[in-house]
């Protein structure tokens, strides 16, 4: 097992990464404060892994909420199911929630923990690659609104993140690829050597070689932890972690949540960011092709939905959280492996890229 | 105008109290950071006072959300109306919300501000006595769940509280009395001299004498600011501010939100707390009668609903936020003007009091 620490003063917490961690009850129990614990999972993950947590939880008053699976259910209505369960279970302010599942379960459980009785503790137990390398670390929680993704939420840090890489054995291929999009993202933001490593090891990653996957997860979490520790509330460099997300969120919202997986939309969003960066003269055509090829090798989509117009993009992007006082900020690439946040881009170039007039 | 400061380090903020403050645009504009501002009000208050804010807000991209009036609407569904408006208005992370109304508007606007795009600024402009002396100060925000009051929420401090006492001129008598319950509460918790003053000035308060009301508001806000500054997150003495609330919340929930006003339920709850304190031997029968008489003089109910059983109370109280690890903590009175938080009370005495077997 490897352990990283996310350093946030008195809200610091460990990230455990390794095989068979669900079989180590003390990793969980060490971080449960009160006498009551409620696990939130979904109908896909619960039958596979909820039982593994039982030995750890038998000393607590414990129950589980099983949500429907998928991004389409990441909304206030499903969140209310969690609140109702907590109230029926008479969960108090010392209750610890456990998020067992992917990013949707983690984000909703985290926001339920942030807002139930004005805040209770929670532990992240991610079971998808995307949740392991990105959403379970850093304290961003929330739900979607019909008019925009993650528009309702809170910063609320977990007590611990427990990453059992064995759970990846049951992950669908499409979900594995979606997670790889966020892994590749760290390379594109701040680590060209990691990109080279990913390029060299893509076949092993897709074949789910345990050591290769563990290294990719460890390195990704290390990047995430460094960035979040430096800028928890996203007043600066944390925004870089949204590379591809402004475009990706527009795709997700326009297509209907759950049609495109988040990682798939981000992959295409990163290609769009690369294309605009090339229009700005920062990337060469070869750089864009390298990025497209790497994402495609990870079996990710690299072109926007054919029925989505440039105007569709602009409409959904206008409510993006990176709009400040009406001006859109984008994450673009100065070089392969070096991204920046900027409001200083050519608006006409953006329109050309979104209209696919390249 | 008088100004108090709630001292919370870099989250400190001023509380302005006086007549005609809605006609002083700079009090608002000083605390609006971005270019967009959204006022949340309700259908009773908006026709009376929304216009007064217009001169202050004309320099901003400004719009208003008008909610239905009443505690019955303090829920996730109404909250979602605020989110929808914010997204349609393309409100960004620098948007400032303005809560113009009573406690329901303030609590919901505050929680919308806490959770919209993971947190934006807001300003409290309370227009009821209860909101002025209690709910607008201290950063408790949230909505009700069908199974319990204020069960969903966040701590989120406003940028400023602007109390224009002129707005009390349009307040219904019943709402004025409900506010007086929370004013009397401060006396019962920590200020016996203030109780004596309230007793001596009750007629002037009910006659809405401006100077008398202003002093009552100032003194109440001073108590609230002191307690919150010492214990923002309610790990200790802030819980005292919930005197009468555990019983009161049970009444509100059992009768259906909005049937009993919050202040009315708290008044009766404080009588129940006094009765239990007498059962514990801490108060004399005369003390309980003094408290009943003072509240009754403020035209507040001092007996629980006749159709509410002791079992009804216990059921609703079992999910109260002051339950910790299954044991109920209550705020009781060691003397008139001195309250304590305790889990160390006689459970049989509690049952006798709730069953009205006195």
Boltz contact constraints between the chains, C-beta under 6 A:
constraints:
  - contact:
      token1: [A, 34]
      token2: [B, 325]
      max_distance: 6.0
  - contact:
      token1: [A, 35]
      token2: [B, 325]
      max_distance: 6.0
  - contact:
      token1: [A, 76]
      token2: [B, 76]
      max_distance: 6.0
  - contact:
      token1: [A, 76]
      token2: [B, 80]
      max_distance: 6.0
  - contact:
      token1: [A, 80]
      token2: [B, 76]
      max_distance: 6.0
  - contact:
      token1: [A, 83]
      token2: [B, 145]
      max_distance: 6.0
  - contact:
      token1: [A, 83]
      token2: [B, 152]
      max_distance: 6.0
  - contact:
      token1: [A, 87]
      token2: [B, 147]
      max_distance: 6.0
  - contact:
      token1: [A, 87]
      token2: [B, 148]
      max_distance: 6.0
  - contact:
      token1: [A, 87]
      token2: [B, 319]
      max_distance: 6.0
  - contact:
      token1: [A, 90]
      token2: [B, 318]
      max_distance: 6.0
  - contact:
      token1: [A, 90]
      token2: [B, 319]
      max_distance: 6.0
  - contact:
      token1: [A, 92]
      token2: [B, 323]
      max_distance: 6.0
  - contact:
      token1: [A, 92]
      token2: [B, 324]
      max_distance: 6.0
  - contact:
      token1: [A, 93]
      token2: [B, 321]
      max_distance: 6.0
  - contact:
      token1: [A, 94]
      token2: [B, 324]
      max_distance: 6.0
  - contact:
      token1: [A, 94]
      token2: [B, 325]
      max_distance: 6.0
  - contact:
      token1: [A, 115]
      token2: [B, 152]
      max_distance: 6.0
  - contact:
      token1: [A, 115]
      token2: [B, 154]
      max_distance: 6.0
  - contact:
      token1: [A, 117]
      token2: [B, 321]
      max_distance: 6.0
  - contact:
      token1: [A, 118]
      token2: [B, 153]
      max_distance: 6.0
  - contact:
      token1: [A, 118]
      token2: [B, 154]
      max_distance: 6.0
  - contact:
      token1: [A, 118]
      token2: [B, 155]
      max_distance: 6.0
  - contact:
      token1: [A, 145]
      token2: [B, 83]
      max_distance: 6.0
  - contact:
      token1: [A, 147]
      token2: [B, 87]
      max_distance: 6.0
  - contact:
      token1: [A, 148]
      token2: [B, 87]
      max_distance: 6.0
  - contact:
      token1: [A, 152]
      token2: [B, 83]
      max_distance: 6.0
  - contact:
      token1: [A, 152]
      token2: [B, 115]
      max_distance: 6.0
  - contact:
      token1: [A, 153]
      token2: [B, 118]
      max_distance: 6.0
  - contact:
      token1: [A, 154]
      token2: [B, 115]
      max_distance: 6.0
  - contact:
      token1: [A, 154]
      token2: [B, 118]
      max_distance: 6.0
  - contact:
      token1: [A, 155]
      token2: [B, 118]
      max_distance: 6.0
  - contact:
      token1: [A, 318]
      token2: [B, 90]
      max_distance: 6.0
  - contact:
      token1: [A, 319]
      token2: [B, 87]
      max_distance: 6.0
  - contact:
      token1: [A, 319]
      token2: [B, 90]
      max_distance: 6.0
  - contact:
      token1: [A, 321]
      token2: [B, 93]
      max_distance: 6.0
  - contact:
      token1: [A, 321]
      token2: [B, 117]
      max_distance: 6.0
  - contact:
      token1: [A, 323]
      token2: [B, 92]
      max_distance: 6.0
  - contact:
      token1: [A, 324]
      token2: [B, 92]
      max_distance: 6.0
  - contact:
      token1: [A, 324]
      token2: [B, 94]
      max_distance: 6.0
  - contact:
      token1: [A, 325]
      token2: [B, 34]
      max_distance: 6.0
  - contact:
      token1: [A, 325]
      token2: [B, 35]
      max_distance: 6.0
  - contact:
      token1: [A, 325]
      token2: [B, 94]
      max_distance: 6.0
